[in-house]
Amino acid sequence: GHMGLPLGCAEIGATLYGSQMQYNPKDTTWINRDRFILSAGHGSMFLYSWLNLAGFDLSIDELKNFRQHHSQTPGHPEFPNSEHTTPGIECTTGPLGAGVSNAVGFAVSEKMAAARYNTDEHKIFDHHIFALAGDGCFQEGVSAESACFAAHEKLDNLIVLYDSNE
C-alpha cells in the first residue's frame, strides 16, 4: 500500500464519510446505502482508516495488521470472502481501472433497481456510487470504455473523484 493517496486524499474521506455519504456501519448490507469504491486500490489504507473512523467493525489492531496474511486489511481491498471479512468493502479492486468499471456497474444496477421498484409514493433506491481513482486507473482502456458507457446512459448517481499524482 502506498501512503500518498491516504494522506493526500484525507479531506475527501472526511467529507464523504463525515457528511456526504449515507451509510450505517452497524448494518453494512443496508440496501440503500451509498457505495464507496476505491479504484486506486494501492491506497487501501485510505479506505481502512475511514471505515475505522466511521464506526465500522474494523479495529485499530486490524489497521496495525495492514498487509498481513489473514488480516482484515489486505494490500488491496477485497470483497468479504472466506479469507477476508472486512466490513464496508463493496468490491475487490486489484487491477488498475477495475474500480472505475465496477463503480459504473454498481450505478447501473441502482438505476435498474430504482426503475423496477420505486414508485411515486415509495422511493426505495436513490443511493449514490462514489469512486476514487488515480492516474493509473485512467491509463487503462477499461476506464475510458466504462466512462463512455456511464455518460451515454446518463448515470447521474455516479461520482468519480480523481487523485492526480502531481
mmCIF file of the C-alpha atoms, coordinates in Angstrom:
data_MODEL
# 
_entry.id   MODEL 
# 
loop_
_atom_site.group_PDB 
_atom_site.id 
_atom_site.type_symbol 
_atom_site.label_atom_id 
_atom_site.label_alt_id 
_atom_site.label_comp_id 
_atom_site.label_asym_id 
_atom_site.label_entity_id 
_atom_site.label_seq_id 
_atom_site.pdbx_PDB_ins_code 
_atom_site.Cartn_x 
_atom_site.Cartn_y 
_atom_site.Cartn_z 
_atom_site.occupancy 
_atom_site.B_iso_or_equiv 
_atom_site.pdbx_formal_charge 
_atom_site.auth_seq_id 
_atom_site.auth_comp_id 
_atom_site.auth_asym_id 
_atom_site.auth_atom_id 
_atom_site.pdbx_PDB_model_num 
ATOM 1   C CA . GLY A 1 1   ? 0.000   0.000   0.000   1.00 0.00 ? 1   GLY A CA 1 
ATOM 2   C CA . HIS A 1 2   ? 1.154   3.500   -0.800  1.00 0.00 ? 2   HIS A CA 1 
ATOM 3   C CA . MET A 1 3   ? 0.807   6.310   1.742   1.00 0.00 ? 3   MET A CA 1 
ATOM 4   C CA . GLY A 1 4   ? 0.482   9.149   -0.782  1.00 0.00 ? 4   GLY A CA 1 
ATOM 5   C CA . LEU A 1 5   ? -3.194  8.544   -1.506  1.00 0.00 ? 5   LEU A CA 1 
ATOM 6   C CA . PRO A 1 6   ? -4.310  8.062   2.124   1.00 0.00 ? 6   PRO A CA 1 
ATOM 7   C CA . LEU A 1 7   ? -2.564  11.260  3.180   1.00 0.00 ? 7   LEU A CA 1 
ATOM 8   C CA . GLY A 1 8   ? -3.251  13.325  0.060   1.00 0.00 ? 8   GLY A CA 1 
ATOM 9   C CA . CYS A 1 9   ? -6.953  12.416  -0.051  1.00 0.00 ? 9   CYS A CA 1 
ATOM 10  C CA . ALA A 1 10  ? -7.691  12.668  3.676   1.00 0.00 ? 10  ALA A CA 1 
ATOM 11  C CA . GLU A 1 11  ? -10.041 15.642  3.181   1.00 0.00 ? 11  GLU A CA 1 
ATOM 12  C CA . ILE A 1 12  ? -12.005 13.671  0.592   1.00 0.00 ? 12  ILE A CA 1 
ATOM 13  C CA . GLY A 1 13  ? -12.526 10.894  3.134   1.00 0.00 ? 13  GLY A CA 1 
ATOM 14  C CA . ALA A 1 14  ? -13.522 13.372  5.835   1.00 0.00 ? 14  ALA A CA 1 
ATOM 15  C CA . THR A 1 15  ? -16.104 14.934  3.532   1.00 0.00 ? 15  THR A CA 1 
ATOM 16  C CA . LEU A 1 16  ? -17.528 11.674  2.195   1.00 0.00 ? 16  LEU A CA 1 
ATOM 17  C CA . TYR A 1 17  ? -17.665 9.711   5.438   1.00 0.00 ? 17  TYR A CA 1 
ATOM 18  C CA . GLY A 1 18  ? -18.303 12.790  7.578   1.00 0.00 ? 18  GLY A CA 1 
ATOM 19  C CA . SER A 1 19  ? -21.233 14.408  5.775   1.00 0.00 ? 19  SER A CA 1 
ATOM 20  C CA . GLN A 1 20  ? -21.928 13.296  2.201   1.00 0.00 ? 20  GLN A CA 1 
ATOM 21  C CA . MET A 1 21  ? -22.425 9.545   2.201   1.00 0.00 ? 21  MET A CA 1 
ATOM 22  C CA . GLN A 1 22  ? -25.436 7.715   3.594   1.00 0.00 ? 22  GLN A CA 1 
ATOM 23  C CA . TYR A 1 23  ? -24.398 4.513   5.367   1.00 0.00 ? 23  TYR A CA 1 
ATOM 24  C CA . ASN A 1 24  ? -24.920 2.584   8.580   1.00 0.00 ? 24  ASN A CA 1 
ATOM 25  C CA . PRO A 1 25  ? -21.767 0.964   9.987   1.00 0.00 ? 25  PRO A CA 1 
ATOM 26  C CA . LYS A 1 26  ? -23.943 -1.358  12.105  1.00 0.00 ? 26  LYS A CA 1 
ATOM 27  C CA . ASP A 1 27  ? -25.855 -2.579  9.032   1.00 0.00 ? 27  ASP A CA 1 
ATOM 28  C CA . THR A 1 28  ? -23.284 -2.920  6.254   1.00 0.00 ? 28  THR A CA 1 
ATOM 29  C CA . THR A 1 29  ? -25.817 -4.529  3.911   1.00 0.00 ? 29  THR A CA 1 
ATOM 30  C CA . TRP A 1 30  ? -28.432 -1.756  4.156   1.00 0.00 ? 30  TRP A CA 1 
ATOM 31  C CA . ILE A 1 31  ? -29.897 -1.831  0.664   1.00 0.00 ? 31  ILE A CA 1 
ATOM 32  C CA . ASN A 1 32  ? -29.989 1.935   0.017   1.00 0.00 ? 32  ASN A CA 1 
ATOM 33  C CA . ARG A 1 33  ? -26.549 2.789   1.370   1.00 0.00 ? 33  ARG A CA 1 
ATOM 34  C CA . ASP A 1 34  ? -24.197 4.885   -0.710  1.00 0.00 ? 34  ASP A CA 1 
ATOM 35  C CA . ARG A 1 35  ? -21.296 2.831   -2.037  1.00 0.00 ? 35  ARG A CA 1 
ATOM 36  C CA . PHE A 1 36  ? -17.633 3.830   -1.981  1.00 0.00 ? 36  PHE A CA 1 
ATOM 37  C CA . ILE A 1 37  ? -15.255 2.035   -4.334  1.00 0.00 ? 37  ILE A CA 1 
ATOM 38  C CA . LEU A 1 38  ? -11.535 2.617   -4.142  1.00 0.00 ? 38  LEU A CA 1 
ATOM 39  C CA . SER A 1 39  ? -10.352 2.046   -7.698  1.00 0.00 ? 39  SER A CA 1 
ATOM 40  C CA . ALA A 1 40  ? -6.840  3.089   -6.725  1.00 0.00 ? 40  ALA A CA 1 
ATOM 41  C CA . GLY A 1 41  ? -6.607  0.019   -4.506  1.00 0.00 ? 41  GLY A CA 1 
ATOM 42  C CA . HIS A 1 42  ? -2.920  0.558   -3.740  1.00 0.00 ? 42  HIS A CA 1 
ATOM 43  C CA . GLY A 1 43  ? -4.091  3.340   -1.392  1.00 0.00 ? 43  GLY A CA 1 
ATOM 44  C CA . SER A 1 44  ? -6.215  0.889   0.599   1.00 0.00 ? 44  SER A CA 1 
ATOM 45  C CA . MET A 1 45  ? -5.175  2.328   3.958   1.00 0.00 ? 45  MET A CA 1 
ATOM 46  C CA . PHE A 1 46  ? -7.294  5.368   2.984   1.00 0.00 ? 46  PHE A CA 1 
ATOM 47  C CA . LEU A 1 47  ? -10.406 3.193   2.956   1.00 0.00 ? 47  LEU A CA 1 
ATOM 48  C CA . TYR A 1 48  ? -9.497  1.126   6.007   1.00 0.00 ? 48  TYR A CA 1 
ATOM 49  C CA . SER A 1 49  ? -8.783  4.254   8.063   1.00 0.00 ? 49  SER A CA 1 
ATOM 50  C CA . TRP A 1 50  ? -12.106 5.851   7.161   1.00 0.00 ? 50  TRP A CA 1 
ATOM 51  C CA . LEU A 1 51  ? -14.035 2.653   7.829   1.00 0.00 ? 51  LEU A CA 1 
ATOM 52  C CA . ASN A 1 52  ? -12.459 2.572   11.289  1.00 0.00 ? 52  ASN A CA 1 
ATOM 53  C CA . LEU A 1 53  ? -13.198 6.248   11.962  1.00 0.00 ? 53  LEU A CA 1 
ATOM 54  C CA . ALA A 1 54  ? -16.770 5.940   10.618  1.00 0.00 ? 54  ALA A CA 1 
ATOM 55  C CA . GLY A 1 55  ? -17.603 3.228   13.143  1.00 0.00 ? 55  GLY A CA 1 
ATOM 56  C CA . PHE A 1 56  ? -17.376 0.078   11.051  1.00 0.00 ? 56  PHE A CA 1 
ATOM 57  C CA . ASP A 1 57  ? -16.240 -3.081  12.844  1.00 0.00 ? 57  ASP A CA 1 
ATOM 58  C CA . LEU A 1 58  ? -12.608 -2.627  11.854  1.00 0.00 ? 58  LEU A CA 1 
ATOM 59  C CA . SER A 1 59  ? -10.400 -2.198  14.909  1.00 0.00 ? 59  SER A CA 1 
ATOM 60  C CA . ILE A 1 60  ? -7.194  -0.236  15.275  1.00 0.00 ? 60  ILE A CA 1 
ATOM 61  C CA . ASP A 1 61  ? -5.456  -3.595  15.823  1.00 0.00 ? 61  ASP A CA 1 
ATOM 62  C CA . GLU A 1 62  ? -6.576  -4.664  12.349  1.00 0.00 ? 62  GLU A CA 1 
ATOM 63  C CA . LEU A 1 63  ? -5.177  -1.412  10.948  1.00 0.00 ? 63  LEU A CA 1 
ATOM 64  C CA . LYS A 1 64  ? -1.874  -2.315  12.595  1.00 0.00 ? 64  LYS A CA 1 
ATOM 65  C CA . ASN A 1 65  ? -2.044  -5.705  10.800  1.00 0.00 ? 65  ASN A CA 1 
ATOM 66  C CA . PHE A 1 66  ? -2.074  -3.968  7.414   1.00 0.00 ? 66  PHE A CA 1 
ATOM 67  C CA . ARG A 1 67  ? -0.975  -6.298  4.593   1.00 0.00 ? 67  ARG A CA 1 
ATOM 68  C CA . GLN A 1 68  ? -0.535  -9.269  6.918   1.00 0.00 ? 68  GLN A CA 1 
ATOM 69  C CA . HIS A 1 69  ? -1.758  -12.724 5.911   1.00 0.00 ? 69  HIS A CA 1 
ATOM 70  C CA . HIS A 1 70  ? -5.357  -13.377 7.091   1.00 0.00 ? 70  HIS A CA 1 
ATOM 71  C CA . SER A 1 71  ? -5.828  -9.794  8.308   1.00 0.00 ? 71  SER A CA 1 
ATOM 72  C CA . GLN A 1 72  ? -8.910  -7.707  7.542   1.00 0.00 ? 72  GLN A CA 1 
ATOM 73  C CA . THR A 1 73  ? -6.626  -5.169  5.854   1.00 0.00 ? 73  THR A CA 1 
ATOM 74  C CA . PRO A 1 74  ? -5.030  -6.742  2.760   1.00 0.00 ? 74  PRO A CA 1 
ATOM 75  C CA . GLY A 1 75  ? -2.878  -4.687  0.389   1.00 0.00 ? 75  GLY A CA 1 
ATOM 76  C CA . HIS A 1 76  ? -5.846  -4.090  -1.941  1.00 0.00 ? 76  HIS A CA 1 
ATOM 77  C CA . PRO A 1 77  ? -9.492  -4.002  -0.829  1.00 0.00 ? 77  PRO A CA 1 
ATOM 78  C CA . GLU A 1 78  ? -11.139 -7.397  -1.171  1.00 0.00 ? 78  GLU A CA 1 
ATOM 79  C CA . PHE A 1 79  ? -14.858 -8.098  -1.037  1.00 0.00 ? 79  PHE A CA 1 
ATOM 80  C CA . PRO A 1 80  ? -15.607 -10.143 2.083   1.00 0.00 ? 80  PRO A CA 1 
ATOM 81  C CA . ASN A 1 81  ? -14.909 -13.820 1.470   1.00 0.00 ? 81  ASN A CA 1 
ATOM 82  C CA . SER A 1 82  ? -13.622 -16.825 3.390   1.00 0.00 ? 82  SER A CA 1 
ATOM 83  C CA . GLU A 1 83  ? -10.229 -15.200 3.965   1.00 0.00 ? 83  GLU A CA 1 
ATOM 84  C CA . HIS A 1 84  ? -11.075 -11.505 4.376   1.00 0.00 ? 84  HIS A CA 1 
ATOM 85  C CA . THR A 1 85  ? -14.085 -10.240 6.310   1.00 0.00 ? 85  THR A CA 1 
ATOM 86  C CA . THR A 1 86  ? -13.544 -6.507  6.108   1.00 0.00 ? 86  THR A CA 1 
ATOM 87  C CA . PRO A 1 87  ? -16.866 -4.673  6.605   1.00 0.00 ? 87  PRO A CA 1 
ATOM 88  C CA . GLY A 1 88  ? -17.628 -1.785  4.263   1.00 0.00 ? 88  GLY A CA 1 
ATOM 89  C CA . ILE A 1 89  ? -15.736 -3.142  1.260   1.00 0.00 ? 89  ILE A CA 1 
ATOM 90  C CA . GLU A 1 90  ? -18.098 -3.122  -1.724  1.00 0.00 ? 90  GLU A CA 1 
ATOM 91  C CA . CYS A 1 91  ? -15.901 -4.910  -4.262  1.00 0.00 ? 91  CYS A CA 1 
ATOM 92  C CA . THR A 1 92  ? -12.403 -6.208  -4.909  1.00 0.00 ? 92  THR A CA 1 
ATOM 93  C CA . THR A 1 93  ? -10.185 -3.735  -6.755  1.00 0.00 ? 93  THR A CA 1 
ATOM 94  C CA . GLY A 1 94  ? -6.850  -5.131  -7.825  1.00 0.00 ? 94  GLY A CA 1 
ATOM 95  C CA . PRO A 1 95  ? -6.163  -4.326  -11.485 1.00 0.00 ? 95  PRO A CA 1 
ATOM 96  C CA . LEU A 1 96  ? -5.926  -0.649  -12.383 1.00 0.00 ? 96  LEU A CA 1 
ATOM 97  C CA . GLY A 1 97  ? -9.237  0.698   -13.652 1.00 0.00 ? 97  GLY A CA 1 
ATOM 98  C CA . ALA A 1 98  ? -11.250 -2.200  -12.237 1.00 0.00 ? 98  ALA A CA 1 
ATOM 99  C CA . GLY A 1 99  ? -12.799 0.023   -9.584  1.00 0.00 ? 99  GLY A CA 1 
ATOM 100 C CA . VAL A 1 100 ? -13.986 2.543   -12.172 1.00 0.00 ? 100 VAL A CA 1 
ATOM 101 C CA . SER A 1 101 ? -15.691 -0.165  -14.212 1.00 0.00 ? 101 SER A CA 1 
ATOM 102 C CA . ASN A 1 102 ? -17.126 -1.746  -11.059 1.00 0.00 ? 102 ASN A CA 1 
ATOM 103 C CA . ALA A 1 103 ? -18.494 1.640   -9.977  1.00 0.00 ? 103 ALA A CA 1 
ATOM 104 C CA . VAL A 1 104 ? -20.233 2.047   -13.331 1.00 0.00 ? 104 VAL A CA 1 
ATOM 105 C CA . GLY A 1 105 ? -21.758 -1.406  -12.917 1.00 0.00 ? 105 GLY A CA 1 
ATOM 106 C CA . PHE A 1 106 ? -22.968 -0.522  -9.419  1.00 0.00 ? 106 PHE A CA 1 
ATOM 107 C CA . ALA A 1 107 ? -24.500 2.722   -10.731 1.00 0.00 ? 107 ALA A CA 1 
ATOM 108 C CA . VAL A 1 108 ? -26.324 0.828   -13.493 1.00 0.00 ? 108 VAL A CA 1 
ATOM 109 C CA . SER A 1 109 ? -27.683 -1.705  -11.018 1.00 0.00 ? 109 SER A CA 1 
ATOM 110 C CA . GLU A 1 110 ? -29.003 1.092   -8.780  1.00 0.00 ? 110 GLU A CA 1 
ATOM 111 C CA . LYS A 1 111 ? -30.776 2.705   -11.739 1.00 0.00 ? 111 LYS A CA 1 
ATOM 112 C CA . MET A 1 112 ? -32.266 -0.630  -12.792 1.00 0.00 ? 112 MET A CA 1 
ATOM 113 C CA . ALA A 1 113 ? -33.499 -1.382  -9.255  1.00 0.00 ? 113 ALA A CA 1 
ATOM 114 C CA . ALA A 1 114 ? -34.969 2.131   -8.959  1.00 0.00 ? 114 ALA A CA 1 
ATOM 115 C CA . ALA A 1 115 ? -36.795 1.757   -12.284 1.00 0.00 ? 115 ALA A CA 1 
ATOM 116 C CA . ARG A 1 116 ? -38.262 -1.547  -11.194 1.00 0.00 ? 116 ARG A CA 1 
ATOM 117 C CA . TYR A 1 117 ? -39.131 -0.946  -7.529  1.00 0.00 ? 117 TYR A CA 1 
ATOM 118 C CA . ASN A 1 118 ? -39.500 2.802   -6.887  1.00 0.00 ? 118 ASN A CA 1 
ATOM 119 C CA . THR A 1 119 ? -42.976 4.327   -7.065  1.00 0.00 ? 119 THR A CA 1 
ATOM 120 C CA . ASP A 1 120 ? -44.271 7.863   -6.692  1.00 0.00 ? 120 ASP A CA 1 
ATOM 121 C CA . GLU A 1 121 ? -45.178 7.008   -3.081  1.00 0.00 ? 121 GLU A CA 1 
ATOM 122 C CA . HIS A 1 122 ? -42.097 4.970   -2.170  1.00 0.00 ? 122 HIS A CA 1 
ATOM 123 C CA . LYS A 1 123 ? -38.523 5.727   -3.163  1.00 0.00 ? 123 LYS A CA 1 
ATOM 124 C CA . ILE A 1 124 ? -36.579 2.613   -2.183  1.00 0.00 ? 124 ILE A CA 1 
ATOM 125 C CA . PHE A 1 125 ? -33.459 3.120   -4.278  1.00 0.00 ? 125 PHE A CA 1 
ATOM 126 C CA . ASP A 1 126 ? -31.800 6.523   -4.574  1.00 0.00 ? 126 ASP A CA 1 
ATOM 127 C CA . HIS A 1 127 ? -28.231 5.983   -3.417  1.00 0.00 ? 127 HIS A CA 1 
ATOM 128 C CA . HIS A 1 128 ? -25.005 7.184   -4.987  1.00 0.00 ? 128 HIS A CA 1 
ATOM 129 C CA . ILE A 1 129 ? -21.830 5.436   -6.031  1.00 0.00 ? 129 ILE A CA 1 
ATOM 130 C CA . PHE A 1 130 ? -18.579 7.211   -5.178  1.00 0.00 ? 130 PHE A CA 1 
ATOM 131 C CA . ALA A 1 131 ? -15.287 6.037   -6.669  1.00 0.00 ? 131 ALA A CA 1 
ATOM 132 C CA . LEU A 1 132 ? -11.781 7.336   -6.074  1.00 0.00 ? 132 LEU A CA 1 
ATOM 133 C CA . ALA A 1 133 ? -9.373  6.691   -8.938  1.00 0.00 ? 133 ALA A CA 1 
ATOM 134 C CA . GLY A 1 134 ? -5.801  7.683   -9.704  1.00 0.00 ? 134 GLY A CA 1 
ATOM 135 C CA . ASP A 1 135 ? -3.643  8.292   -12.747 1.00 0.00 ? 135 ASP A CA 1 
ATOM 136 C CA . GLY A 1 136 ? -3.004  4.600   -13.341 1.00 0.00 ? 136 GLY A CA 1 
ATOM 137 C CA . CYS A 1 137 ? -6.720  3.821   -13.344 1.00 0.00 ? 137 CYS A CA 1 
ATOM 138 C CA . PHE A 1 138 ? -7.325  6.250   -16.190 1.00 0.00 ? 138 PHE A CA 1 
ATOM 139 C CA . GLN A 1 139 ? -4.422  4.897   -18.230 1.00 0.00 ? 139 GLN A CA 1 
ATOM 140 C CA . GLU A 1 140 ? -6.331  1.649   -18.667 1.00 0.00 ? 140 GLU A CA 1 
ATOM 141 C CA . GLY A 1 141 ? -8.820  1.273   -21.503 1.00 0.00 ? 141 GLY A CA 1 
ATOM 142 C CA . VAL A 1 142 ? -11.485 -0.238  -19.264 1.00 0.00 ? 142 VAL A CA 1 
ATOM 143 C CA . SER A 1 143 ? -11.863 3.138   -17.510 1.00 0.00 ? 143 SER A CA 1 
ATOM 144 C CA . ALA A 1 144 ? -12.441 5.029   -20.756 1.00 0.00 ? 144 ALA A CA 1 
ATOM 145 C CA . GLU A 1 145 ? -14.898 2.447   -22.016 1.00 0.00 ? 145 GLU A CA 1 
ATOM 146 C CA . SER A 1 146 ? -16.767 2.475   -18.706 1.00 0.00 ? 146 SER A CA 1 
ATOM 147 C CA . ALA A 1 147 ? -16.838 6.274   -18.610 1.00 0.00 ? 147 ALA A CA 1 
ATOM 148 C CA . CYS A 1 148 ? -18.252 6.418   -22.136 1.00 0.00 ? 148 CYS A CA 1 
ATOM 149 C CA . PHE A 1 149 ? -20.971 3.956   -21.173 1.00 0.00 ? 149 PHE A CA 1 
ATOM 150 C CA . ALA A 1 150 ? -21.783 5.918   -17.990 1.00 0.00 ? 150 ALA A CA 1 
ATOM 151 C CA . ALA A 1 151 ? -22.080 9.154   -19.972 1.00 0.00 ? 151 ALA A CA 1 
ATOM 152 C CA . HIS A 1 152 ? -24.219 7.518   -22.646 1.00 0.00 ? 152 HIS A CA 1 
ATOM 153 C CA . GLU A 1 153 ? -26.568 6.098   -20.011 1.00 0.00 ? 153 GLU A CA 1 
ATOM 154 C CA . LYS A 1 154 ? -26.621 9.429   -18.095 1.00 0.00 ? 154 LYS A CA 1 
ATOM 155 C CA . LEU A 1 155 ? -25.665 7.814   -14.789 1.00 0.00 ? 155 LEU A CA 1 
ATOM 156 C CA . ASP A 1 156 ? -26.180 10.837  -12.558 1.00 0.00 ? 156 ASP A CA 1 
ATOM 157 C CA . ASN A 1 157 ? -25.799 8.676   -9.437  1.00 0.00 ? 157 ASN A CA 1 
ATOM 158 C CA . LEU A 1 158 ? -22.098 8.053   -10.158 1.00 0.00 ? 158 LEU A CA 1 
ATOM 159 C CA . ILE A 1 159 ? -19.412 10.350  -8.777  1.00 0.00 ? 159 ILE A CA 1 
ATOM 160 C CA . VAL A 1 160 ? -15.802 9.590   -9.700  1.00 0.00 ? 160 VAL A CA 1 
ATOM 161 C CA . LEU A 1 161 ? -13.111 11.522  -7.865  1.00 0.00 ? 161 LEU A CA 1 
ATOM 162 C CA . TYR A 1 162 ? -9.690  11.861  -9.480  1.00 0.00 ? 162 TYR A CA 1 
ATOM 163 C CA . ASP A 1 163 ? -6.472  11.772  -7.459  1.00 0.00 ? 163 ASP A CA 1 
ATOM 164 C CA . SER A 1 164 ? -3.778  13.279  -9.659  1.00 0.00 ? 164 SER A CA 1 
ATOM 165 C CA . ASN A 1 165 ? -0.177  12.362  -8.908  1.00 0.00 ? 165 ASN A CA 1 
ATOM 166 C CA . GLU A 1 166 ? 1.341   15.814  -9.242  1.00 0.00 ? 166 GLU A CA 1 
# 
